[in-house]
Every structure is written in structure tokens, then in C-alpha cells.
Amino acid sequence: MKYLIVGLGNPGDEYRNTRHNIGFMVLDALAGASNAVFQDKRYGFISQISVKNCQLILLKPTTFMNLSGNAVRYWMNKENIEPERLLVVCDDIQLPLGKMRLRGKGGNGGHNGLGNIIDTIGTQDFARLRIGIGNDFPIGAQIKFVLDPFFPEEKSIIDERLPIATETIVSFCLQGLERTMTQYNR
């Protein structure tokens, strides 16, 4: 069984370790646990890992956050992956720092990357793992907040959550959405 796991973020060193790049961080942790490396391919950095009978294609789009749908559509078509075998990992300002929520479908929740994926692939019926980055910013400063690096104390919380995020992804592929939601959405 083949899955497309997409970590949302922005390419480039200036965005590394920013709140908006938590999807990239999770995929780096997942690939790193298997000693897999990313290669620069069309529309993104691609890596592949195998877990039991599942092949996980890991995608970090290089199209920038607001055009992530182009990369997702391309790799879904290239690898013949249906939306039920797509999982998108992204940041969420509505969740407290480090809290994770897995869902099987839904709107974009104000997230431009998710919104572009929904618009581009023509469905919102795909799994998404949202990871809270908090919302401790003044009115009108949301863009600066998500594009700023984590503070050291925030980064340590995120670093503790990365292994749980990778476990959630593997569980989604091996056990399915419902069992994984029951186990990890606490």
C-alpha cells in the first residue's frame, strides 16, 4: 500500500525552524528515523520509507506554502495515490503549542496551504495532522508570528512532540484513520 505524506512549509534557510515549517520538521524526523534522505525532485523534496507493507512517499513542497496544491496534485497523479491515502502535516494557530489533532477531512481552518491543496485537488476529504503553534501574537501580526522561528522554550516542546507526530503518521498508514484518531487525539 502506498501513501503520500506531505509536510507543509516553505523552502530555504530563512524559513528553517519557523512555526510555519513544522510540517517539514515532522517529515525530517520521520525520514531521519529511517536514515532516509530527501532528493530535490519536481515540485518538492522527496524521500521514501517502508514500514511493514506500506510505502510512504514523503513530500516537502518547494512551491511555497500558498501553492502547495500544485506539488500535492503532481505527486498524487505520478504515484497514483487516492485522497484517502494522503496525509498532510501542518501548523495550526488555533491549537495550543505542541497539541496535535488528526482529522479525516474538513475545511482549511484559515490555513492557506491547506486551502490551496483543497482547491487544487478538488476535495477536502483527505487526512490532516495539525500541530499547534499557539497564537500568542498581537492583532495583525499573524504572518510575522508564523514566519518567525520558535523561541528556544517553544522549540524544546516541539522537539518532544516530533516522535509522537511520526508515530501518528505510521499508525495512520498501518492501522487506519479511525484507530489512529482514537489512539492519538487526546
C-alpha positions in Angstrom: 0.0 0.0 0.0 1.4 3.4 -1.0 0.8 6.7 0.9 1.7 10.3 0.2 2.7 12.1 3.4 3.0 15.9 2.8 4.7 18.2 5.3 3.8 21.8 4.7 6.4 24.6 4.9 8.5 27.0 2.9 11.8 26.1 1.3 15.0 28.0 2.1 17.2 28.5 5.1 15.4 31.7 6.1 12.3 29.6 6.9 14.1 26.7 8.7 12.7 26.2 12.2 9.9 28.7 11.7 6.5 27.9 13.1 5.0 27.6 9.6 7.6 24.9 8.7 6.5 22.4 11.3 5.4 20.0 8.5 8.9 20.0 7.2 10.3 19.3 10.7 8.0 16.3 11.2 8.9 14.8 7.8 12.6 15.4 8.5 12.2 13.5 11.8 10.3 10.7 10.1 12.9 10.3 7.3 15.8 10.7 9.8 14.5 7.8 11.9 14.8 5.5 8.9 18.1 7.1 7.7 16.3 8.2 4.5 17.4 11.3 2.7 15.4 13.8 0.6 16.1 14.4 -3.0 15.2 17.6 -4.9 12.6 16.4 -7.4 9.8 18.1 -9.4 7.8 20.5 -7.1 9.5 19.3 -3.9 11.9 17.3 -1.8 11.0 13.6 -1.9 12.0 10.7 0.3 10.6 7.2 0.6 10.5 4.9 3.6 8.9 1.5 4.0 7.0 0.5 7.1 5.9 -3.2 7.1 3.8 -3.5 4.0 3.4 0.3 3.4 5.5 2.5 1.2 5.5 6.1 2.4 6.3 8.8 -0.1 7.4 11.9 1.9 6.9 15.3 0.2 8.2 18.7 1.3 6.8 21.0 -1.4 9.1 23.6 -2.9 6.2 25.6 -4.3 6.0 27.7 -1.1 3.1 27.3 1.3 0.3 29.1 -0.6 0.9 27.0 -3.7 1.3 23.6 -2.0 -1.6 22.1 -4.0 0.5 22.1 -7.2 3.1 19.7 -5.7 0.4 17.6 -4.0 -1.6 17.1 -7.2 1.5 16.3 -9.2 2.8 13.6 -6.8 -0.7 12.1 -6.2 -1.0 11.7 -10.0 2.5 10.5 -10.5 2.3 7.9 -7.8 -1.4 7.1 -8.4 -2.5 7.9 -4.8 -6.1 8.5 -3.9 -7.1 11.2 -1.4 -7.8 8.5 1.3 -4.1 7.7 1.3 -3.0 11.3 1.5 -1.9 12.8 4.9 -0.9 16.5 5.2 1.0 17.7 8.2 0.8 21.4 9.0 0.8 24.1 11.7 -2.3 25.3 13.4 -2.6 28.6 15.3 -5.9 27.5 16.9 -4.2 24.7 18.8 -2.0 25.2 21.9 1.7 24.8 21.3 2.5 21.1 20.7 -1.1 19.8 20.7 -1.8 17.6 17.8 -5.1 16.8 16.1 -5.7 14.2 13.3 -8.8 14.6 11.2 -10.0 12.7 8.1 -11.5 15.7 6.3 -12.6 19.3 6.8 -12.0 22.8 5.7 -8.8 24.8 5.6 -9.3 26.4 9.0 -7.8 29.6 7.7 -4.6 27.8 6.6 -3.6 29.0 3.1 -1.5 25.9 2.3 -4.4 23.6 3.1 -6.8 25.8 1.2 -4.7 25.7 -1.9 -4.5 21.9 -1.6 -8.3 21.6 -1.3 -8.8 23.9 -4.3 -6.2 22.2 -6.4 -7.1 18.5 -5.9 -10.8 19.3 -5.7 -11.6 17.7 -2.4 -11.3 18.3 1.3 -11.6 14.6 2.0 -8.1 13.8 3.0 -6.4 13.4 6.4 -4.5 16.2 8.0 -2.4 16.2 11.1 -2.4 19.7 12.6 0.2 20.6 15.1 -0.4 23.6 17.4 1.9 26.5 17.4 -0.2 28.7 19.7 -1.4 32.1 18.9 0.5 34.4 21.2 0.7 37.4 18.8 -0.9 40.8 18.7 -3.7 41.6 16.3 -2.4 42.0 12.8 0.9 40.2 13.4 -0.2 36.6 12.4 2.1 36.5 9.3 5.1 37.6 11.2 4.3 35.1 14.0 4.1 32.1 11.8 7.2 33.1 9.8 9.3 33.7 12.9 11.5 30.9 14.4 10.3 29.2 17.6 11.6 30.6 20.8 14.0 28.1 22.5 11.5 27.1 25.1 8.9 26.5 22.3 11.4 24.6 20.2 12.0 22.2 23.1 8.3 21.4 23.4 8.1 20.9 19.6 11.2 18.6 19.7 9.5 16.5 22.3 6.4 16.1 20.2 8.1 15.2 16.9 8.4 11.5 17.8 4.7 11.4 18.6 3.9 13.0 15.3 5.9 10.4 13.4 4.2 7.6 15.4 0.9 9.1 14.4 1.8 9.1 10.7 3.0 5.5 10.9 -0.2 4.4 12.8 -2.3 6.2 10.1 -0.7 4.0 7.4 -0.7 0.8 9.4 -3.9 0.9 11.4 -6.1 3.4 9.5 -7.6 6.8 10.3 -10.2 5.9 12.9 -8.0 3.8 15.1 -5.2 6.3 14.9 -7.6 9.2 15.8 -8.8 7.2 18.8 -5.3 6.5 20.0 -3.6 9.9 19.4 -6.3 12.6 19.6 -6.1 13.0 23.4 
